[in-house]
């Protein structure tokens, strides 16, 4: 075929890259491809940034941050600070306006999407607003408001992400029964929100609505919330939830949700019912791989619908790559972006290292946050070669000053060598505190190297150094 594709993977200026999906995997891949001299077209249905920017990650974390300001007022009161009006009367309650909060969040998401689009246009990327069908590595059809456009391709990247999973017995209506992408249309704060699902999304949004002033019932099918996370961390978060007034129903699987005259009723599999003003479905996600023509083009899909890829993002069809949540590798925007970059580096003949998720840090934006990297408690329990230590933040002087009463730092290292293998941080701002641990894991530092680095006093990061000192490997 024509164009710049060569057998040895070297490209020329005529190389055409078509990217289906403009989320983190897609737009980061586009920037790499243009940097390497390719002509790039991005086909996106909703807007640049994809769901991560428009309806998922950016909006949800903005909502969590807003609720955090509300909870900070409670902490301030414990520290001796309280609000009062000009007449000296104490202001007892802070009130959140759902319309104002959601308006700001949507404006923020739009602004971020616009910034991404401006960056791609400056780099020379062409944006097509529409949906796509992959006919082959050589041809992608884009359906727009103006009709169907045929896009010649030397390289195709599928980066279509995922969408909220729904239940046949709980169909979202956008008013009372909601997915996490629909909550930003609310103009009034839910009086009583029933959150179905206690994974990352369910836990984050349940606490956010609680912090904003809603009554919240969290329906968890497992014994504890956040069942896939460090058990010690999940226990802390569940204790915080209950202390803050959330009703947590453990081992309670939802069978269905129905509308009532002025709310919803959630039926559990054991026959119990839970009433609320709204229900939020947080029961996972499904890859957006249907109706793309992938199977007809020969692209292998897993039974779950995810696209099967290797560590350089190749699918089963040469020249067709996939990245992000549609592959099911790790549902993190950071991983999606790296998969997209790796795909382009590989496809366009640049130096590339296969994806390595060992050193990938992840964070749950509850309050306190849970941040993790590398080896966790389950691996440590199974291996006598792994040592660990856990320090409660209640002993940290900075934590005492800040009124922090929950949280800990946990480190894992290889016995006899002291190599840092992983860590867990449960604290306000854990997403920032995990970075030095991630550096240690990525660069195979020893606990002694971490411990010998002088930290600020007082600081929360001092607990990381202290944990490393307690894991000192005597010579």
C-alpha positions in Angstrom: 0.0 0.0 0.0 1.0 3.6 -0.3 2.2 5.9 2.5 5.2 5.8 4.7 5.0 2.4 6.3 8.2 0.4 5.9 8.7 -3.3 6.9 11.4 -2.3 9.4 9.1 0.1 11.2 10.7 3.3 10.0 8.3 6.0 9.0 8.3 8.9 6.5 6.3 12.1 6.6 3.4 10.5 4.7 2.7 8.0 7.5 -1.0 8.3 8.5 -2.1 7.5 12.0 -5.8 7.3 12.8 -6.7 7.3 16.5 -10.2 6.3 17.5 -11.0 8.0 20.9 -9.7 11.2 22.3 -9.2 10.3 26.0 -5.8 10.1 27.8 -4.7 7.2 25.6 -5.7 8.8 22.4 -4.5 12.4 22.9 -1.2 11.4 24.4 -0.6 9.0 21.5 -1.5 11.8 19.1 1.1 14.1 20.6 3.8 11.4 20.3 2.9 10.5 16.8 3.1 14.1 15.6 6.4 14.6 17.4 7.7 11.6 15.4 6.6 13.1 12.1 3.3 11.3 11.3 0.1 12.8 10.1 -2.5 12.3 12.8 -6.3 12.2 12.8 -8.3 11.7 16.0 -11.9 10.6 15.8 -13.8 11.4 18.9 -17.6 11.2 19.6 -18.0 13.3 22.7 -15.0 15.7 23.1 -11.3 15.7 23.5 -10.3 14.4 26.9 -12.9 11.7 26.5 -14.9 10.4 29.5 -11.9 10.8 31.8 -12.1 14.6 31.4 -15.7 15.2 30.6 -17.7 12.8 32.8 -15.4 10.6 34.9 -12.1 11.3 36.5 -11.9 15.1 36.4 -15.5 15.8 37.4 -15.5 13.1 40.2 -12.3 14.3 41.7 -13.5 17.9 41.6 -16.7 16.8 43.4 -14.6 15.0 46.0 -12.4 18.1 46.4 -15.5 20.2 47.0 -16.8 17.9 49.6 -13.4 18.0 51.2 -13.7 21.7 51.9 -16.9 20.9 53.7 -15.2 18.3 55.9 -12.3 20.7 56.6 -14.8 22.9 58.4 -15.5 20.1 60.8 -11.8 19.6 61.4 -11.3 23.3 62.0 -13.9 23.2 64.7 -12.0 20.5 66.5 -8.9 22.7 66.3 -10.7 25.6 67.9 -11.8 27.5 64.8 -15.4 28.2 64.0 -17.4 30.4 61.7 -19.6 33.2 63.0 -21.6 36.0 61.4 -21.1 39.7 61.9 -23.4 39.7 64.9 -21.2 37.1 66.6 -23.7 34.2 66.2 -22.1 30.9 65.4 -22.8 29.5 61.9 -23.5 25.9 62.6 -23.9 24.4 59.1 -22.2 24.9 55.8 -24.5 24.3 52.8 -23.6 23.1 49.3 -25.5 24.3 46.3 -25.7 21.4 43.9 -26.4 23.6 40.9 -23.4 25.8 41.7 -21.1 22.9 42.5 -22.0 21.0 39.3 -22.0 24.1 37.2 -18.4 24.8 38.2 -17.4 21.1 37.7 -18.8 21.0 34.2 -17.2 24.3 33.3 -13.9 23.0 34.6 -14.2 19.8 32.5 -15.0 21.8 29.4 -12.1 24.1 30.0 -9.8 21.1 30.4 -11.1 19.6 27.2 -10.6 22.9 25.3 -7.0 23.1 26.6 -6.4 19.6 25.2 -7.9 20.5 21.9 -5.8 23.6 21.7 -2.6 21.6 22.4 -3.4 19.0 19.8 -4.3 21.7 17.1 -1.0 23.4 17.9 0.8 20.1 17.3 -0.9 19.7 14.0 -3.4 17.0 14.9 -6.7 16.9 13.0 -9.8 16.4 15.0 -12.9 14.7 13.6 -16.1 14.9 15.7 -17.9 11.7 15.1 -17.9 7.9 15.4 -15.7 5.4 13.7 -15.7 2.0 12.1 -12.5 0.1 11.6 -12.6 -1.6 8.2 -8.9 -2.6 8.2 -5.5 -1.3 9.2 -5.7 0.6 6.0 -9.1 2.2 6.3 -11.2 3.8 9.1 -14.6 5.3 8.3 -15.7 8.3 10.3 -19.4 9.2 10.5 -19.9 12.8 11.2 -22.8 15.3 10.9 -21.7 15.9 7.3 -21.7 12.2 6.3 -19.1 9.4 6.1 -15.4 10.2 5.6 -12.9 7.5 4.6 -9.6 7.9 6.4 -6.5 6.1 5.0 -4.3 4.7 7.7 -0.9 3.1 8.1 -1.4 2.8 11.8 -4.7 2.6 13.8 -5.0 3.0 17.5 -8.2 2.1 19.3 -8.7 4.1 22.5 -12.4 4.2 23.1 -12.4 3.7 26.8 -15.2 2.2 28.9 -18.7 3.1 30.0 -20.6 2.5 33.2 -22.0 -1.0 33.6 -25.8 -1.0 34.3 -28.1 -3.7 35.6 -31.1 -5.1 33.6 -33.1 -4.6 36.8 -31.8 -1.1 37.4 -31.9 1.0 34.3 -30.6 4.6 34.7 -33.1 7.3 33.8 -30.8 10.3 34.4 -33.2 11.7 37.1 -33.5 9.3 40.1 -31.5 6.3 39.0 -28.1 7.5 37.9 -24.7 6.4 36.7 -21.7 8.3 37.8 -21.7 10.1 34.5 -25.2 11.5 35.1 -24.8 13.0 38.6 -23.5 16.4 37.3 -26.9 17.2 35.8 -28.5 17.3 39.3 -29.7 20.8 40.3 -30.6 19.8 43.9 -28.6 17.8 46.3 -30.1 14.3 46.8 -31.8 14.0 50.2 -30.9 10.4 50.6 -28.6 8.8 48.1 -28.4 5.0 47.9 -25.0 4.1 46.3 -24.9 0.6 44.9 -21.3 -0.8 44.7 -18.5 -0.2 47.2 -15.5 -0.3 44.8 -13.4 2.8 44.1 -16.0 4.8 42.3 -18.8 3.9 44.8 -16.7 4.7 47.8 -15.4 8.0 46.5 -18.8 9.3 45.4 -20.6 8.0 48.5 -18.3 10.0 50.7 -18.5 13.0 48.4 -22.3 13.1 48.7 -22.1 12.5 52.4 -19.7 15.4 52.8 -21.9 17.7 50.7 -24.8 17.0 53.0 -26.8 14.1 51.7 -27.8 11.1 53.7 -26.0 8.2 52.2 -26.5 4.4 52.2 -23.7 2.4 50.7 -24.8 -1.1 49.5 -21.7 -3.4 49.4 -22.0 -7.0 48.2 -18.7 -7.9 50.0 -17.8 -8.1 53.6 -16.1 -4.7 53.6 -15.9 -1.7 51.3 -13.1 -1.5 48.7 -12.7 -5.2 48.6 -9.9 -5.1 46.1 -7.7 -2.8 48.2 -5.4 -3.3 51.1 -7.5 -4.7 53.9 -6.0 -2.4 56.6 -6.7 0.6 54.4 -10.3 -0.5 53.6 -11.0 -1.0 57.3 -9.8 2.6 58.1 -12.1 4.0 55.3 -15.1 2.0 56.4 -14.6 3.1 60.0 -14.4 6.7 58.8 -17.6 6.3 56.7 -19.5 5.0 59.7 -18.1 7.6 62.0 -19.2 10.3 59.6 -22.8 9.0 59.6 -22.9 6.8 56.5 -25.0 3.7 56.6 -22.9 0.8 55.2 -24.7 -2.4 54.3 -22.1 -5.1 54.0 -22.8 -8.4 52.3 -25.8 -6.9 50.7 -26.2 -7.4 46.9 -28.7 -5.3 45.1 -31.3 -7.2 43.0 -32.9 -4.2 41.4 -34.0 -0.5 41.6 -37.4 0.9 40.9 -38.8 4.5 40.8 -41.4 5.5 43.3 -43.6 8.6 43.3 -40.9 10.7 44.9 -37.7 8.6 44.9 -36.4 5.1 44.5 -36.6 1.7 46.3 -33.6 -0.7 46.1 -34.4 -4.3 46.6 -31.7 -6.6 47.9 -31.3 -10.2 47.0 -32.3 -11.3 50.5 -35.6 -9.4 50.1 -34.8 -6.4 52.2 -35.6 -3.0 50.7 -33.8 0.4 51.0 -35.6 3.6 50.2 -34.0 6.8 49.0 -34.5 9.9 46.9 -31.8 8.8 44.4 -29.8 5.7 43.5 -26.3 5.8 42.1 -25.1 2.7 40.2 -21.3 2.1 40.7 -21.1 -1.6 39.7 -18.1 -1.4 37.4 -17.6 -0.6 33.7 -17.7 -2.3 30.3 -15.3 -1.6 27.4 -16.6 0.5 24.5 -15.7 -2.0 21.7 -19.1 -2.8 20.2 -20.0 -1.5 16.7 -16.5 -0.5 15.9 -16.0 -3.3 13.3 -13.1 -4.8 15.3 -14.1 -8.4 15.0 -14.8 -8.1 11.3 -11.3 -6.6 11.0 -9.8 -9.6 12.8 -9.1 -7.9 16.1 -9.2 -10.4 19.0 -11.5 -9.6 21.9 -11.6 -11.2 25.3 -14.9 -12.7 26.5 -15.4 -9.5 28.5 -15.3 -7.4 25.3 -11.8 -6.0 26.1 -9.3 -5.8 23.3 -6.4 -8.3 23.7 -3.1 -6.5 23.6 0.6 -7.2 24.4 2.9 -5.0 26.4 3.6 -2.7 23.5 -0.2 -2.3 22.8 -0.3 -4.5 19.7 -3.6 -6.3 18.9 -3.9 -9.5 16.9 -3.8 -7.5 13.7 -0.5 -6.0 12.6 -0.7 -2.2 12.5 -3.7 -2.0 14.8 -3.0 -1.0 18.4 -5.2 -0.5 21.4 -4.7 1.4 24.6 -6.6 2.5 27.7 -9.7 1.1 29.5 -10.9 -0.7 26.3 -8.0 -3.1 26.9 -8.6 -3.9 30.5 -5.0 -3.7 31.5 -5.4 -1.2 34.4 -8.3 1.3 34.6 -6.1 4.3 35.3 -5.7 7.4 33.1 -2.0 7.4 33.7 -1.7 3.8 32.4 -3.9 4.6 29.5 -1.7 7.5 28.5 1.4 5.4 28.7 -0.1 2.6 26.7 -0.9 5.2 24.0 2.6 6.6 24.0 4.1 3.1 23.8 1.8 2.2 20.9 3.1 5.1 18.9 6.7 4.7 19.9 6.5 1.1 18.7 4.5 1.6 15.6 6.6 4.5 14.4 10.0 2.9 15.0 11.2 4.9 18.1 12.9 3.4 21.1 10.4 1.8 23.4 10.2 -0.3 26.5 7.3 -2.6 27.1 4.7 -1.5 29.6 5.7 -2.3 33.2 2.9 -1.7 35.7 5.0 -2.8 38.8 5.8 0.8 39.7 2.5 2.3 38.8 1.0 4.3 41.7 -2.8 4.3 42.2 -4.9 6.5 44.4 -8.5 6.3 45.8 -9.8 9.8 46.5 -11.7 9.1 49.7 -10.9 11.2 52.8 -8.4 10.0 53.9 -7.0 9.0 50.5 -5.5 5.5 49.9 -2.4 5.4 47.7 -0.6 2.2 46.7 2.3 1.2 44.6 4.1 -2.1 43.9 3.8 -5.2 46.1 0.9 -5.2 48.6 -0.2 -7.1 51.7 -1.6 -10.1 49.9 1.8 -10.8 48.3 3.6 -10.2 51.6 1.3 -12.7 53.4 2.2 -15.3 50.8 5.9 -14.8 50.8 8.4 -15.3 53.6 10.9 -13.2 51.6 8.9 -10.0 52.1 9.0 -7.9 55.3 6.7 -5.0 56.1 6.1 -2.4 58.7 3.0 -0.2 59.4 3.1 3.1 61.2 -0.1 4.8 62.3 -0.2 8.5 61.5 -1.5 9.3 64.9 2.1 9.2 66.1 3.2 11.8 63.5 3.7 15.3 64.9 2.5 17.0 61.7 -0.6 14.8 61.6 -1.4 15.9 65.2 -1.1 19.5 64.2 -3.4 19.0 61.3 -6.0 17.2 63.3 -5.5 13.9 61.4 -6.8 11.0 63.4 -6.9 8.2 60.8 -4.3 6.8 58.5 -1.0 5.0 58.3 2.1 4.4 56.2 3.0 0.8 55.3 6.2 -0.3 53.5 7.3 -3.6 52.0 10.9 -4.7 51.3 12.8 -7.8 50.3 14.2 -9.6 53.4 18.0 -9.7 53.5 18.4 -7.1 50.7 16.1 -4.2 51.9 14.9 -3.4 48.4 11.7 -1.4 48.5 9.0 -3.5 46.9 5.8 -1.5 47.6 3.9 0.7 49.9 0.5 1.9 51.1 -0.2 5.4 52.4 -3.6 6.2 54.0 -3.7 10.0 54.6 -5.0 13.3 53.4 -3.0 13.9 50.2 -1.8 10.4 50.0 -1.7 10.8 46.2 1.3 13.2 46.7 2.9 11.2 49.5 3.1 8.0 47.5 5.5 9.5 45.0 8.8 8.9 46.9 7.7 5.3 47.5 7.0 5.0 43.8 10.5 6.3 43.0 12.0 3.8 45.4 10.1 0.9 43.8 10.8 2.0 40.3 14.5 2.5 40.9 14.9 -0.4 43.3 16.2 1.7 46.1 16.8 0.1 49.5 15.1 1.0 52.7 18.4 2.4 54.0 18.7 4.7 51.0 15.2 6.0 51.7 15.9 6.3 55.4 19.1 8.2 54.9 17.3 11.0 52.9 16.6 13.8 55.4 12.9 14.8 55.5 11.4 18.1 56.5 10.4 18.2 60.2 7.5 18.1 60.9 6.0 16.5 57.9 3.8 13.6 57.0 6.6 12.2 54.7 8.6 11.8 57.9 6.6 8.7 58.5 7.8 7.2 55.3 11.4 7.7 56.3 10.6 6.3 59.8 9.0 3.2 58.3 12.2 2.7 56.2 14.4 3.0 59.3 12.4 0.3 61.0 13.0 -2.0 58.1 16.8 -1.4 58.3 18.7 -4.5 57.2 21.6 -5.0 59.6 24.8 -6.1 58.0 
